Amino acid sequence: MLFALAPVYWMLTISLKMEVEQFASPPPWFVFTPTLQHYYDAFVARGFGQYLLTSAIVAVVSTACALVVGTLAAYALARFELPFKLNRRLSLWILSTRMFPAIVTAVPLFLMMRDLRLLNTRASLIIVYTAFNLPFVVWMMRGFFVDLPRDLEEAALVDGDSRVGALVRVVLPLVAPGLAATAVFCLIVSWNEFLFALVLTQTVAAMTLPVGIAGRVTQYEIKWGVMSAAASVAIVPILVFALALQKYLVRGLSLGAVKG
Amino acid sequence: MSAQSKRELLLPLLFIAPAVAVLLALSIYPLIYSVTISLQQQGNTWGVGNFKRLLTDNFFWTAMAHTFVYAVAALTCEFVLGLGLALLLNAQIRGRGFFRASLLVPMMLPAVVVGVVWRLMLNPNFGAINGTLKRFGISTESLTWTASPKLAMLSVIAVDVWQWTPFVFLVLLAGLQAIPQEPYEAALIDGSSRWQTFRHVTLPLLKPSILIVLLLRTMDLLRVFDQIFILTEGGPGFATETISLYIYRTAFRFFDFGYAAAMSFVLLALTNVISVIYIRFLQAKEAT
């Protein structure tokens, strides 16, 4: 546990230390004079606020799109018997698209977005992240739908509800926890994503937080405090979600293969 | 097919269509597009020039070798540590929720943040690692970690082990806890030793979890990009350049998209072959 958390704690201390103490040797782990100067520098003086906003918008919108499209497909795959073994074939095909290494699609997607004049826009990232999260949503939600007994929706159908009505009024409320877990996963993946964001956005107006941070890291002179402050803020939503979601995390990270 | 069953089919197909359309447009079409780019050579002629070039490109093969070293070393460490911990801690632990949540933190972090965290930890001048070593009187002059050609690969491997061992541990722990008690009781009655019990009871029953976690980790390790990009940018020199970094550099620094696309197909083929092998093993297990 110490092993897992100490490095993150170390970064937090760097973000709160004046530069004199950052470079002190031996390094102070616990006793130092805290300052919020670096947070001010990063988010007020240096445009990290803009990156933060972009990251949030892209993550939320792409998650919403992937959830709607993916949940519908997952429901159909879990509940209807399709001809030509389509259920299994489609599910496996959808999963296989998730297995491509990102760099393989990054090159053609860059060229496609360039042709569509969508480079350096939030829309390009929203589109790409929706597609990236979609297989995951389908697999997770399919698992939750399969786990759900059919009786309840059949009762609703007998009562004269339409299929869509039964889905919205009966099924979705029952899988709400699973839906929430899936949503949070997509949010985290989009929030953390780096390669596509690096390739598709190069301007300050369209950059996400990870790309903004990376830009600072690889510059010649590195402002360690500012960078640590930005990185610390980038992990806040993750920490909140990890705590809220720990029950589902292993299942999610293994694409539903392990029901931990 | 009767009109009734046709109508029954319409709804599910309508539900699935948007997902299929999105994936066709953004996963399959890019792949096809990529094939066409990779077959375009300099001077706008068609041919397999880009693939021929691969064979004699030393940088490409070096990057491949780095990727293998990185993947094998990290996978081995993560698996051994993860399995060991899972066996050791396969019991009800007090404060389990907090314990688990804290283990989850590294793997949920953005790769960029992992890079930043470890650049701070490993910094030769003010990093916590060297600072702590100094306190114990160990000379740290030669320990420049990510800046040293010799230690850079070790450093990036260690970072991945730090980030992903908890994941291996949690999946295997979940697998262990799903094993019923009966086989263990039978083994106890047979007078099996602990090693025999582990070898003949635990390992076979844990095999599906092991294969899944190895498959997922292998795929991630072979395509590693983010952390190494932040930690070393493939350097110093070419010391930690993996295949994804080399493809990135070829496409977005040298703008040689055709060659980058050709290399990316080698990576794709490689990950496909490996995942097929894993899945074969997994299905062989299920069949018996």
Contacts between the chains, C-beta under 8 A, distances in Angstrom:
chain1	res1	chain2	res2	distance
A	1	B	99	6.2
A	1	B	102	4.9
A	1	B	103	6.8
A	3	B	162	7.4
A	4	B	102	5.8
A	4	B	103	5.5
A	4	B	105	6.1
A	4	B	106	5.3
A	4	B	162	7.6
A	4	B	166	6.1
A	5	B	102	5.5
A	5	B	105	6.3
A	6	B	128	7.8
A	7	B	117	4.9
A	7	B	118	6.6
A	7	B	120	7.9
A	7	B	121	5.1
A	7	B	128	7.6
A	7	B	162	7.1
A	8	B	105	6.4
A	8	B	106	7.6
A	8	B	109	7.3
A	8	B	117	6.0
A	10	B	117	7.2
A	10	B	120	6.2
A	10	B	121	6.0
A	10	B	128	4.8
A	11	B	113	7.8
A	11	B	116	6.5
A	11	B	117	4.7
A	11	B	120	5.5
A	14	B	120	5.5
A	22	B	126	6.0
A	23	B	125	6.8
A	23	B	126	4.7
A	24	B	126	7.3
A	25	B	125	7.8
A	25	B	126	6.7
A	25	B	131	6.0
A	25	B	134	6.8
A	26	B	131	4.8
A	26	B	132	7.4
A	26	B	134	5.9
A	26	B	135	4.8
A	27	B	126	6.2
A	27	B	127	7.7
A	27	B	128	5.6
A	27	B	131	3.9
A	27	B	132	7.7
A	29	B	128	7.4
A	69	B	18	4.7
A	69	B	19	5.1
A	69	B	22	6.1
A	70	B	19	6.1
A	72	B	15	4.2
A	72	B	16	7.4
A	72	B	18	6.8
A	72	B	19	7.2
A	73	B	15	5.9
A	73	B	16	4.7
A	73	B	18	7.3
A	73	B	19	3.7
A	73	B	20	7.6
A	75	B	15	6.2
A	76	B	11	7.5
A	76	B	12	3.7
A	76	B	13	7.6
A	76	B	15	3.8
A	76	B	16	5.0
A	77	B	12	7.9
A	77	B	16	6.9
A	79	B	12	7.6
A	80	B	8	7.5
A	80	B	9	7.6
A	80	B	11	7.5
A	80	B	12	3.8
A	82	B	9	7.2
A	82	B	12	6.3
A	82	B	13	7.9
A	83	B	9	7.5
A	90	B	16	6.7
A	90	B	20	7.4
A	94	B	19	7.0
A	94	B	23	6.5
A	97	B	23	5.2
A	97	B	27	4.1
A	97	B	28	7.3
A	99	B	219	6.3
A	99	B	271	6.9
A	99	B	272	7.8
A	99	B	275	6.3
A	100	B	27	6.8
A	100	B	31	7.5
A	100	B	268	6.5
A	100	B	271	8.0
A	101	B	219	7.7
A	101	B	222	7.0
A	101	B	223	3.6
A	101	B	244	6.7
A	101	B	264	7.3
A	101	B	267	5.5
A	101	B	268	6.5
A	101	B	271	5.9
A	102	B	223	6.4
A	102	B	225	7.1
A	102	B	244	7.8
A	103	B	223	6.4
A	103	B	225	6.4
A	103	B	244	4.5
A	103	B	247	5.0
A	103	B	248	6.3
A	103	B	264	5.8
A	103	B	267	7.0
A	104	B	31	7.3
A	104	B	34	7.0
A	104	B	264	4.3
A	104	B	265	7.4
A	104	B	267	6.4
A	104	B	268	5.0
A	105	B	26	7.8
A	105	B	27	6.6
A	105	B	30	4.7
A	105	B	31	7.1
A	105	B	34	7.6
A	106	B	248	7.6
A	106	B	251	7.7
A	107	B	34	6.2
A	107	B	37	7.3
A	107	B	247	7.3
A	107	B	251	5.0
A	107	B	257	5.9
A	107	B	260	5.2
A	107	B	261	5.4
A	107	B	264	6.1
A	108	B	29	8.0
A	108	B	30	3.8
A	108	B	31	7.2
A	108	B	33	4.3
A	108	B	34	4.3
A	108	B	37	6.8
A	108	B	261	7.1
A	109	B	26	7.3
A	109	B	30	5.3
A	110	B	251	7.3
A	110	B	252	7.5
A	111	B	33	7.1
A	111	B	37	7.1
A	111	B	257	6.5
A	112	B	29	7.8
A	112	B	30	6.5
A	112	B	33	6.7
A	127	B	26	6.9
A	128	B	26	6.7
A	130	B	22	6.6
A	130	B	26	7.9
A	131	B	22	5.3
A	131	B	23	6.4
A	131	B	25	7.6
A	131	B	26	3.6
A	131	B	27	6.2
A	134	B	19	6.0
A	134	B	22	5.8
A	134	B	23	6.4
A	135	B	23	7.3
A	138	B	19	6.3
A	163	B	11	5.7
A	164	B	11	7.9
A	188	B	108	6.2
A	191	B	110	6.9
A	192	B	108	7.9
A	192	B	109	7.5
A	192	B	110	3.8
A	192	B	111	6.6
A	192	B	112	7.8
A	194	B	110	7.0
A	194	B	111	5.6
A	194	B	112	5.6
A	194	B	225	7.5
A	194	B	226	4.4
A	194	B	229	7.6
A	195	B	225	5.4
A	195	B	226	6.5
A	195	B	244	7.9
A	195	B	248	7.7
A	198	B	229	7.9
A	199	B	248	7.8
A	199	B	252	6.4
A	209	B	110	7.9
A	210	B	110	5.3
A	210	B	111	7.6
A	210	B	112	4.0
A	210	B	113	7.8
A	211	B	112	8.0
A	213	B	112	5.2
A	213	B	113	7.4
A	213	B	116	6.4
A	214	B	112	5.4
A	214	B	115	7.6
A	214	B	229	7.1
A	214	B	230	5.8
A	217	B	112	7.8
A	217	B	115	6.7
A	217	B	116	6.3
A	217	B	119	6.8
A	217	B	230	5.5
A	218	B	230	7.6
A	218	B	233	6.3
A	224	B	120	6.8
A	227	B	116	5.8
A	228	B	116	6.7
A	228	B	120	6.7
A	231	B	112	7.2
A	231	B	113	4.5
A	231	B	116	4.4
A	231	B	117	7.2
A	234	B	110	5.7
A	234	B	112	7.4
A	234	B	113	5.6
A	235	B	109	5.8
A	235	B	110	7.2
A	235	B	113	5.6
A	238	B	105	7.8
A	238	B	108	4.9
A	238	B	109	6.3
A	238	B	110	7.3
A	239	B	105	6.8
A	239	B	108	8.0
A	241	B	108	7.4
A	242	B	101	6.0
A	242	B	104	4.8
A	242	B	105	6.1
A	242	B	108	4.9
A	243	B	101	5.2
A	246	B	97	6.7
A	246	B	100	5.4
A	246	B	101	4.9
A	246	B	104	5.9
A	249	B	104	5.5
A	249	B	108	7.6
A	249	B	170	7.8
A	250	B	167	7.7
A	250	B	170	4.9
A	250	B	171	5.9
A	250	B	174	5.7
A	253	B	107	7.0
A	253	B	167	6.1
A	253	B	171	8.0
A	253	B	216	7.7
A	254	B	171	6.0
A	254	B	212	6.0
A	254	B	213	7.3
A	254	B	216	6.2
A	255	B	216	7.6
A	257	B	212	4.8
A	258	B	171	5.2
A	258	B	174	5.3
A	258	B	175	7.0
A	258	B	209	6.4
A	258	B	212	6.4
A	258	B	213	7.9
A	259	B	174	7.4
A	260	B	170	6.2
A	260	B	171	6.7
A	260	B	173	7.6
A	260	B	174	3.3
